[in-house]
Amino acid sequence: MKDNYGSRDPYIYHFVQPAYFHQFDDQPEYVPARFEEEGFIHNCFIEQFDHVISNHFQGVDEVYILRLDKTKLRSKLLVEGEGHPLGFPHIYGPIEMDAIISKELRVLSKKADF
């Protein structure tokens, strides 16, 4: 497996809404809501943040950005797909909690105060 697939950063990233992610606080692994339907977990490289936010998180107020250490994943990782020159990292199984190096809360839109 290549180290960074052309990305300038050695990690891959997964975006998840905080309320959903907290369901896994006491679990050894995490899977997104659509994992059973899709069969893999969508991830991205750091260069793809703007693309992912603008295409998949419109109307979402905040997300966690999980930074993942690829070497700690036990499931198969493939970089595939079109829509971006780097392709997108897909994990074909759960994400082990110990593969999550950091969790950053990113505010995407502010609610108006009236």
ZAMARGU-4260 file (C-alpha; in steps of 0.2 Angstrom, whole numbers, plus 5000, padded with zeros to 4 digits):
<rodrens>
0) 5000/5000/5000 | 5007/5017/4996 | 5010/5029/5010 | 5000/5044/5005 | 4993/5041/4987
5) 4999/5058/4981 | 4992/5067/4996 | 5004/5079/5006 | 4998/5071/5022 | 5001/5053/5028
10) 4983/5052/5036 | 4966/5049/5029 | 4950/5058/5036 | 4932/5054/5040 | 4918/5066/5043
15) 4904/5062/5055 | 4890/5072/5064 | 4894/5072/5082 | 4877/5066/5089 | 4879/5050/5078
20) 4898/5047/5083 | 4894/5048/5101 | 4883/5032/5100 | 4900/5023/5098 | 4909/5031/5114
25) 4910/5015/5123 | 4913/5004/5108 | 4929/4997/5101 | 4924/5001/5083 | 4914/5014/5073
30) 4904/5012/5057 | 4893/5025/5049 | 4875/5024/5047 | 4875/5019/5029 | 4889/5006/5030
35) 4877/4991/5028 | 4870/4999/5013 | 4886/5004/5005 | 4898/4991/5011 | 4912/5003/5014
40) 4916/5019/5023 | 4919/5035/5014 | 4935/5045/5018 | 4946/5058/5011 | 4963/5066/5010
45) 4966/5083/5018 | 4966/5091/5001 | 4948/5086/4998 | 4940/5094/5014 | 4932/5108/5004
50) 4926/5096/4991 | 4918/5084/5004 | 4910/5098/5014 | 4902/5107/4999 | 4896/5091/4991
55) 4891/5080/5006 | 4887/5092/5021 | 4876/5106/5015 | 4865/5112/5029 | 4875/5103/5042
60) 4880/5114/5057 | 4895/5104/5063 | 4905/5089/5060 | 4919/5079/5068 | 4934/5077/5057
65) 4942/5061/5062 | 4961/5059/5058 | 4965/5041/5055 | 4981/5031/5055 | 4980/5020/5040
70) 4993/5008/5049 | 4981/5004/5063 | 4966/4999/5052 | 4963/4981/5051 | 4950/4982/5037
75) 4955/4984/5018 | 4959/5001/5012 | 4957/5005/4994 | 4959/5022/4985 | 4946/5022/4971
80) 4933/5032/4962 | 4932/5048/4951 | 4928/5065/4955 | 4945/5071/4962 | 4962/5068/4955
85) 4968/5059/4971 | 4953/5047/4971 | 4945/5043/4988 | 4950/5032/5002 | 4937/5019/5006
90) 4938/5007/5021 | 4929/4990/5018 | 4925/4987/5037 | 4924/4996/5053 | 4936/5009/5060
95) 4944/5004/5076 | 4944/5017/5089 | 4963/5016/5091 | 4965/5021/5073 | 4957/5038/5077
100) 4972/5049/5080 | 4962/5065/5083 | 4944/5071/5083 | 4942/5090/5078 | 4925/5098/5079
105) 4922/5109/5064 | 4908/5122/5063 | 4901/5123/5046 | 4887/5135/5048 | 4882/5147/5061
110) 4864/5147/5067 | 4856/5165/5067 | 4852/5173/5083 | 4835/5181/5084
</rodrens>
